[in-house]
Amino acid sequence: MNVKIRNDIKLYILVIMLGAVTGAVLWLFLKAVGLCTGFLWEYLPEKSGASWLPIIICGAGGLAAGLIRKRYGDYPEELNVVLGKIKKEKHYGYSKMPVMLICAFLPLIIGASVGPEAGLTGIIAGLCYWVGDNVKYAKEHAREYSEIGAAVTLAGIFHVPLFGIFAIEENAAGEKGDETPAIPKTSKLLMYGLSIASSILVMKGLGSVFGKAGEGFPSFEASEAAGIDLALMLLYVPAGLILFLAFVLSEKVTGAVSAKLPAVVKETLCGLCVGIMALLVPEVLFSGEEQLGMLPASYSSYLPAALMGICLLKIFMTAFCIQFGLKGGHFFPLIYACSCMGFGAAALFSANAVFAAAIVTAAALGAQLKKPIAVSMLLLICFPFKLILWIFIAAALGSRISVIKKR
């Protein structure tokens, strides 16, 4: 019994340290992205006065990403690939950690329409398996540590602690054939809590001393949904499903074209296209966090058709960047894109814009993730809690309808 208690204490100390290290890595990475982005997109253009500078910056970034990928491998891997390897292969490679960091970093600073979650989750998963391989009493639970690390990463990036837990646990649900000794469910949930708490404390501590790593998603103000808003769900949910299908189609088309292009060429081409978009439609660059914060104040100055056009172009650019080598996560861009559609539809019908954005986004992500609870937790990142019931209903409908269609 004493040995078991000592081992349990070691495990809890380890996950607390794991959370602290994860928080520090997240803060350092996001801070570095913010500083480099400010230098490339604010300082250099201001000093040079060259309007065409983004084409050079993005083209050079795409070329660098292509050269690195050709030599060292296809990084960063997408979030579903990372989680799939943790679940099926019971391991995630960490031998190329510097390459993973650079490949996750480059697309973000040159304005690619991707988020940081995919690259960072792979990095943290690799670190967790390194701990499992090098810390004697942690080896048999390396996969659980990696799942905890992935959950902490998602929680830290999205600032929604429960999203990480629900996303990882739902992904692991129903797993069979694993002979690794499992950590009891209650103990594992406690580990999630301790690790996420230590991660948040470290990030807040570093932020209070050195400044926040990023602005983060905005929090939309709560407002009552009127009868017309509830009736318009009959339009908003199908709109979300259409956007999900548009993303899937964009991935297939851009993936097919990308497969015919040689390495380096496609990444460079992608960078040049991002640079051109910076001059023509800057609203579709980056992950969408900053643009989403501007929507409530600025959407009335756009025609509804313009907002819907930005939505569709953002969806295409996200798939284009991922398939052409400037890879990253798609959650951030899709939340922004779907919100543009929601705000555009609300402007068209003089309805509640925040409610419309929440329902369209929930339906689209529900169709993609098939995890209504995780989607509901995720969307608390910016939408008010009082809409949680309607968000869950929209996510569940999106999940169910897309499953029926697939069958």
Number of C-alpha atoms within 10 A of each C-alpha: 6 7 8 9 10 10 14 13 11 14 17 18 15 18 23 21 16 26 30 23 20 31 29 20 19 26 25 15 17 20 18 16 21 17 13 18 17 13 14 18 16 11 13 14 15 12 8 9 10 10 11 13 19 24 20 14 19 29 23 17 25 30 21 19 27 27 17 18 20 13 9 11 15 16 23 29 23 19 19 13 13 22 25 16 15 24 21 13 10 16 20 24 16 18 11 13 15 11 19 24 17 16 26 28 24 21 27 25 22 27 26 30 31 29 25 25 25 27 24 29 29 32 30 28 30 25 23 28 26 19 19 21 15 11 13 9 14 20 15 16 17 24 23 23 28 29 25 29 33 31 28 37 29 26 22 24 24 22 19 18 23 21 25 27 24 20 23 20 16 13 17 16 9 7 9 8 6 10 6 12 9 12 13 8 9 9 12 16 15 13 23 25 20 20 29 31 19 21 29 22 16 21 23 18 15 17 15 10 8 10 12 17 20 17 10 15 20 16 13 17 11 13 13 11 17 11 9 12 21 17 10 17 18 11 15 28 23 19 21 29 25 16 25 25 16 16 24 15 14 20 21 15 15 18 16 12 14 19 12 9 13 11 19 20 17 23 31 24 19 28 33 22 19 31 24 19 18 22 13 10 13 15 18 27 22 25 27 22 19 16 20 23 18 11 21 14 8 11 17 13 10 14 13 21 14 15 25 21 16 22 26 22 15 28 27 22 26 33 26 28 24 25 23 26 27 33 32 31 25 22 21 22 26 27 26 27 32 32 28 30 29 30 28 28 25 21 20 13 13 12 21 20 25 24 30 29 25 29 33 35 34 34 35 32 31 31 28 20 16 21 21 26 20 23 27 29 22 26 23 22 20 22 22 17 15 13 20 18 11 18 28 23 19 31 33 23 22 30 23 18 17 20 13 8 7 7 5
